[in-house]
Amino acid sequence: MTVRTPEAAEAWLDVGSFRIEAPAGEPRSYEVERSRAYRDRLVLKLKGIDDATTAGNLRGAAVLVARDAAPALPEGLHYVAELEGLTVVDLQGKEIGRVVGVVPAGDADVLRVQPSGEEEHEELLIPMAPEFVRSIDPDRGTIEADLPPELLELNRRPD
């Protein structure tokens, strides 16, 4: 879930550098010269980015930060990097698959799950709504999910 609040932007104010992977150009690390929260956004002045044209060239870029520099999230929220690679299990502990990505989708992001040994699904899409995702435990490496047959049917590979 994308969290856009003034507090969420303010949590990033102490991060000292970011890696920018611009659509055109090589990935590069930038030190933060100044930062401020504006409404629900983080506004950065990066060292070496001194004009609007140069800044505009970064539009659409992926902005990355070292995991240990990222602010802690409130209970119940997780960074995508924490979710990728976790094993999804059903309520009985049977492995369903592994998380290979997360699709932002408004109130409930969607887990992209590579199934374990099921030929009828190329990929499972599991909404991160509480009725489907019961618990997330990065320390154990698991996500417990309750998937109704209807959801599995929607994900079935066409014959």
Secondary structure, 3 states (H helix, E strand, C coil): CCCCCHHHHHCCCCCCEEEEECCCCCCEEEEEEEEEEECCEEEEEECCCCCHHHHHCCCCCEEECCHHHCCCCCCCCCCHHHHCCCEEECCCCCEEEEEEEEECCCCCCEEEEEECCCCCCCCEEEECCCCCEEEEECCCCEEEECCCHHHHHHHCCCC
